Structures are given as structure tokens and as C-alpha cells.
Amino acid sequence: MPWLDRQGRFSAFRAVAFALVLVPALILAYEAWTGQLGSKPWTRAVHDTGTWAIRLLLVTLAVSPFRKLLDWGKLIGIRRMLGLSVLAYAVAHLLLYCIDLSFDWGLIVSEIVKRFYLTVGFVALIGLVALGVTSTDGMIKRMGAKNWQRLHNLVYLITGLGLLHFALQSKIDVTQPALLNGLFALLLVYRGLNRFKIWFSTPVLVAAALATGLATALCETVWYALTTGVSAWMVFQANFDVVTYQDPAFLRPGHWVALAGLVVAVAHAWRAPAARQPRGARNPAPVQAGS
């Protein structure tokens, strides 16, 4: 059961996490029941389930770096649950799309083949299915730890494909895709710091937050400039409107990414001060008599 730990005991942490991943589905079901999904309810449901699949995928990817950054070992216990919830929302996304097209399999297949963003999304879904099927302890033993890890490292490629699918289907307004891409980039920066054994110090985390926020703003600028023909400088300048008007409504994706990174830096400084001290400083050698 998702609310039990590996020893079979009730875990309040796991129970809360399981309840939270169900909330989007329950809200969507309630809105469908009460007729609040607009004139195209199936289309709205398709979009909502796809968006939540991407959001939860990023939350899943955040488990490993946050476990180290915040010195919070319990986080690893909900990673598999989060991963399977991503698969559930992604499968629901495809199922609702098929319902929207009245299960016309010829039309469904032709749409997936002809439309690039649908092809990309379908490939990402196949990847998620492969990760979900092999997520059990039994599959880890059958495949071997190294082969299993190689397969599950594809989650980063799958996430990239999912985000590309999301951005392409969003057409003109890519505010939310830009935000999610920026957060994904921030997670990749954390992974890179860990891979190259760069110490998770507060200055490094602050620099990573600011640099990733700036990169997000630049990527959003390039996207709008290439797809709409709007002046790149005007788009980039919109990132300074929040200073001009002093209104949080003018916060752009780059700002939110930078703020998220800064919050992580502050949380790391508060939550895991001991993790930044050298081991010898935490466990000093006893002074021998006569020395």
C-alpha cells in the first residue's frame, strides 16, 4: 500500500504524499461532475492531465537532489510513488485524448504520426511505461543494478521530450512551458554539481539560481522572437516590468525559476548546516594524553 513503508508500517509522510498526488485528479473529476470544464470538456481534461504529468515528473526528479540539499533522507521513500503517479496521469492523458476522438483508431494513429508534437509526446509516454514496468524491486534484481540504472537515466531524455511536447502544443503562450523548462534546467544544474563533486555551498546554489533564471528568460525571449516575430529586446525587456510597476503579476518564468533556486539555497543553509562542515570538524579526533 502506498501509505506503508518498507517494513509494512503506516507512514504519515507517505500517506500525505499519496493524498497530494490524488488532488489534481479529484479536482478534475469534481469539475467534470459539476460541468465546469467549459465547452470542450474532454479537451480540457486532456490538457490538465498532461500538464500534471509534467509537473509531477519534475517533482519526482527533484527528490534525489533535494534529499542531499536538505539532508532529508525520507524523501527517497516517495520517489517510486511519485514516478508511478506520473505514469498514471500520462496514461490518463492518452486515454482522454482517445475518448475525445471517439476511439477512432485510424484517426488517432494518423494524428500521432502526422503531428510532430503528438509523436514526441507518444515517444515520451512509451518511455514512461518502460520506466514504470521496471520500477519494482524484482525488476531491479532481474536486470541488474547497472542495467536498471542505465535505463532509468533515460528519465531526463523523457522529461525533455515531454516538455517539448508541452511547449509545442501550447503554441503562442509558452509562459508555463518556459517555467517548467527553467525548473528542469535548475534540476539538471543540481545534478551536474553533484556529478562533478562541486560542493553544495550557499554561494554556489545562489549563483546556480540566478544563472538558471537568466537562461530561462533568454530562452523565453528566443522562443517568442522566432515563433511570433516580436522584437527579442521587447520580450526580454518585459522581465524588468516587475521593477517598473512593482507588481508581482509581472513576474516572468525567469523570475520564478531564480526565486525557486534562491529558496532552495536558503533552505539548504537552514536545514543542512552540518552537511557543509568537513567530517573532521564534526567528529574531531580525541586528544591523547601526554600530547
Secondary structure, 3 states (H helix, E strand, C coil): CCCECCCCCECHHHHHHHHHHHHHHHHHHHHHHCCCCCCCHHHHHHHHHHHHHHHHHHHHHHHHHHHHHCCCHHHHHHHHHHHHHHHHHHHHHHHHHHHHCCCCHHHHHHHHHHCHHHHHHHHHHHHHHHHHHCCCHHHHHHHCHHHHHHHHCCHHHHHHHHHHHHHHHHCCCCHHHHHHHHHHHHHHHHHHHHHCCCCCCHHHHHHHHHHHHHHHHHHHHHHHHHHHCCCHHHHHHHHHHHHHHCCHHHCCHHHHHHHHHHHHHHHHHHHCCHHHCCHHHHCCCCCCCCC
